[in-house]
């Protein structure tokens, strides 16, 4: 069985394409397209389990590629995959500049703030053009924090952790 902590969510199956079992995958970022290779698996989250599907062909580029999986040859076989989340091994991204080019791929990572000493899980990424934010769930509640490289000290893709140093007072240690 594959452990979810070793994978990064890259998108979801948007819809079936044509009648030969192809699907359109809606990727989180356009540059993720470069990580999808023929003969390499894309992992689909089916009933809470990551299941590998090998890519036999891929067309297009950008954020909505058309993907053909091995052994999926009809529209009927592909339909159950609609809206299913797609994952790639975190190791595919170890040498990539994901932290700042793909912050939405950090969902599910644990963030430790060195200033407050608190640790929480990144549960959302808000792509506000002037002020992108992480929504982090601490035990005291959810907090919106700037997604800015000056505050992020280290990103450990393998262990899915982020070490940050936010200004004092930005994260409240007490619950409301």
C-alpha positions, 0 to 999 in steps of 0.5 A: 500500500502507498503512504499518502505522506509520500505523495503530492496532490497535483489535480483531479480528473475533470471529465472523460474525453472521447469514447476511448477512455481518455480523461482530462486532468485538471492540474493545480499548476501548468508546470506539473504537466512536465512531471507526467510521463508515458509509462509512469504512474499517476496515482488516483485516490479511490475509496481513500487509497492511492492506486497507480494508473500507468499513462499510455499516452498524453496529449496537449499541454498546460493545465488540462491535458488529455491522459490515456491510462493503460487498460482503460479503453472505454468511456464507461471504464473512465467515468468512475474517475470523474472528480477523483484526486490525482497524486504524484510521488513527492520524489518527482518534485524534490529537485523542483522549485515547488515551494514558491512556484507551486504552493498549493502542492503544500496542502497537508504539510505540517507547518511549524512556526519557530516564533510561536512554537506552534505546529499546524496543518496547511489546509488551504491555499488562497491564491490572492494575486497581491497576497497569497495565503496559507490557511493553517489549522492550529489546535487553537483554530484556523489562521491565514498566514502569508505565503511568502518566501521571506517567512518560510525557512525550510521546506522538507518535501520528503517529510511534508513539513515546513519551518517558518518564522512569522512575526510575533503575535500573528499566530495566537496561542490561545483559542477563542 
